[in-house]
Amino acid sequence: MKTNHRILNLTVAVTLCAAAVAGWFAPRTDAATLPRLNVQNSAVNRDKPLPVSFAPVVRKVSPSVVNIYTAKTVRENPAVSPLLDDPFFRQFFGVPSENVPRERRQQALGSGVIVSEDGYILTNNHVVDGADEVKVALADDKTVYDAKVIGTDPQTDIAVIKVDAKKLPAIAITDSDLLEVGDTVLAIGNPFGVGQTVTTGIVSAKGRGGMGIVDYEGFIQTDASINPGNSGGALVDIEGRLVGINQSIISRSGGNQA
């Protein structure tokens, strides 16, 4: 059962993503090696009746949405000096062994969207923030790549990662400014780690801001269900073109189960 009481599902608009990403590649990469994006800047045909099924759109888009698995080492007491990891310094300062900070591996999951055939993937910054290991699993759940973080922009919560692969199923991208409130959209990602899931809804609002989530806010609000693990996944229009990256949920429960 879908629960929508005081729930806001927020997506970073592609127009914001493009502004953040352009700054990473332009000063560092010559034009010949820039990722080739499939950009289609035209509005959807709003006079066309909705299809009986969204299955053709899902078949088109789902191969472009990936699962992202990250891991990082976390100190249980970061305020304690790393010097105390050394037995000599513990003895010198008279610190008991039980007071030494411990380290543990913290794992997390999220989603991402392939935007170029040569392996560039768009996701949220908070999905890969601080990670020392990033792996990407394609939609078939069998093909897994090690990924490298290319650029991050905490102010918009956008990141680009890259896998060493060719001829990947890159998604088509369109200008999110062309969206209108009431347009049908689909959200695709990996909620709760259960596997790729599709939900549908409409654009509930545009240009949402003032929520203190990130510095630059121009969110698309949608009633398509988004849950933990959906972060970094795709929000697409009725033609299967990327209009945003799913970012956050504002709800009392922390989720929007569907």
MOGI-V655663 format. One record per residue. N is the residue number from 1. SS is DSSP state (H for helix, E for strand, C for the rest). PHI is phi as a letter, one per 20 degrees, with the letter a starting at -180 (* if undefined). PSI is psi in radians with two decimals (NA if undefined). Layout:
n = {N:N}
ss = {SS:SS}
phi = {PHI:PHI}
psi = {PSI:PSI}
//
This chain:
n = {1:2:3:4:5:6:7:8:9:10:11:12:13:14:15:16:17:18:19:20:21:22:23:24:25:26:27:28:29:30:31:32:33:34:35:36:37:38:39:40:41:42:43:44:45:46:47:48:49:50:51:52:53:54:55:56:57:58:59:60:61:62:63:64:65:66:67:68:69:70:71:72:73:74:75:76:77:78:79:80:81:82:83:84:85:86:87:88:89:90:91:92:93:94:95:96:97:98:99:100:101:102:103:104:105:106:107:108:109:110:111:112:113:114:115:116:117:118:119:120:121:122:123:124:125:126:127:128:129:130:131:132:133:134:135:136:137:138:139:140:141:142:143:144:145:146:147:148:149:150:151:152:153:154:155:156:157:158:159:160:161:162:163:164:165:166:167:168:169:170:171:172:173:174:175:176:177:178:179:180:181:182:183:184:185:186:187:188:189:190:191:192:193:194:195:196:197:198:199:200:201:202:203:204:205:206:207:208:209:210:211:212:213:214:215:216:217:218:219:220:221:222:223:224:225:226:227:228:229:230:231:232:233:234:235:236:237:238:239:240:241:242:243:244:245:246:247:248:249:250:251:252:253:254:255:256:257:258}
ss = {C:C:C:C:C:C:C:E:E:E:E:E:E:H:H:H:H:H:H:H:H:H:H:H:H:H:C:C:C:C:H:H:H:C:C:C:C:E:E:C:C:C:C:C:C:C:C:C:C:C:C:C:C:C:H:H:H:H:H:H:H:H:H:H:E:E:E:E:E:E:E:E:E:E:E:C:C:C:C:C:C:H:H:H:H:C:H:H:H:H:H:H:H:C:C:C:H:H:H:C:C:C:E:E:E:E:E:E:E:E:E:E:E:E:C:C:C:C:C:E:E:E:E:E:H:H:H:H:C:C:C:C:E:E:E:E:E:C:C:C:C:C:C:E:E:E:E:E:E:E:E:E:E:C:C:C:C:E:E:E:E:E:E:C:C:C:C:C:C:C:C:E:E:C:C:H:H:H:C:C:C:C:C:E:E:E:E:E:E:C:H:H:H:C:C:C:E:E:E:E:E:E:E:E:E:E:E:E:C:C:C:C:C:C:C:C:C:C:E:E:E:E:C:C:C:C:C:C:C:C:C:C:C:E:E:E:E:C:C:C:C:E:E:E:E:E:E:E:E:E:C:C:C:C:C:C:C:C}
phi = {*:e:d:d:f:l:d:d:d:d:c:f:f:f:f:f:g:f:f:f:f:g:f:f:e:g:f:d:c:f:g:f:d:f:f:e:d:e:d:c:e:b:f:f:e:e:e:f:f:f:f:f:c:e:g:f:f:f:f:f:e:g:f:e:d:d:e:d:d:c:b:b:e:c:e:f:c:f:f:e:f:f:g:f:f:e:g:f:f:f:f:f:e:m:e:f:f:f:e:f:f:d:d:b:e:d:d:b:c:a:c:b:c:f:d:b:f:e:o:e:c:e:b:e:f:f:f:d:g:m:f:d:b:c:c:c:d:f:f:f:m:d:e:c:c:f:c:d:f:e:a:c:c:g:f:d:m:c:b:d:c:c:d:e:b:c:l:f:f:f:e:f:c:c:f:f:f:e:f:c:g:o:f:f:c:c:d:c:a:c:f:l:m:e:p:g:c:d:c:c:a:c:f:e:a:c:m:f:b:m:d:m:e:c:f:d:d:b:f:e:e:c:e:f:f:c:c:g:o:f:g:n:f:e:d:c:e:f:e:n:d:f:d:a:d:f:c:b:c:d:b:f:e:n:b:c:g:b}
psi = {2.36:2.23:2.11:0.30:1.96:0.82:2.30:2.10:2.10:2.42:2.34:2.17:2.53:-0.53:-0.67:-0.71:-0.79:-0.69:-0.70:-0.77:-0.63:-0.64:-0.46:-0.70:-0.66:-0.86:-0.18:-0.30:2.40:2.82:-0.54:-0.42:0.12:2.54:2.43:2.02:2.53:1.60:2.24:1.58:1.37:2.55:2.70:2.75:1.77:-0.14:-0.18:2.31:2.62:2.50:2.80:-0.56:2.54:0.13:-0.74:-0.65:-0.75:-0.77:-0.62:-0.68:-0.65:-0.59:-0.33:-0.17:2.24:2.83:2.43:2.20:2.25:2.76:2.53:2.73:2.23:2.29:2.31:-0.53:1.41:-0.28:-0.33:2.39:2.41:-0.32:-0.51:-0.08:-0.39:2.18:-0.57:-0.81:-0.57:-0.76:-0.68:-0.74:-0.04:0.67:2.13:2.61:-0.57:-0.25:0.01:2.34:2.41:2.74:2.56:2.72:2.19:2.19:2.60:2.89:2.77:-2.85:2.93:2.98:2.18:2.14:-0.09:2.61:-0.40:0.33:0.17:2.34:2.33:2.38:-3.01:2.57:-0.70:-0.27:-0.64:0.02:2.14:0.02:2.41:0.01:2.20:2.19:2.54:2.23:2.23:3.00:-0.34:-0.10:0.19:-0.63:2.07:2.35:2.60:2.43:2.65:2.37:2.10:-0.75:2.59:2.62:1.52:-0.48:-0.45:-0.02:0.74:2.50:2.67:2.26:2.90:2.40:2.69:1.55:2.83:2.77:0.72:2.74:1.54:2.47:2.66:2.54:2.44:2.90:2.06:-0.30:-0.32:-0.20:2.65:2.60:2.25:-0.23:2.49:2.37:2.74:2.41:2.29:2.27:-2.81:1.24:2.34:0.23:0.30:-0.21:2.96:2.29:2.49:2.30:2.76:2.72:-2.67:2.92:1.97:-0.54:2.81:2.72:0.49:2.36:-3.04:0.41:-0.12:0.37:-0.86:3.02:-0.74:1.93:2.16:0.94:2.59:2.22:2.35:2.69:0.12:2.23:2.31:2.38:2.94:2.29:-0.40:-0.31:2.26:-0.11:-3.13:2.44:2.12:2.72:-3.08:-0.26:0.07:0.40:2.47:2.18:-0.23:2.92:2.11:2.29:-0.84:2.88:2.34:1.86:2.83:-0.56:-0.26:0.10:3.02:1.08:2.48:NA}
//
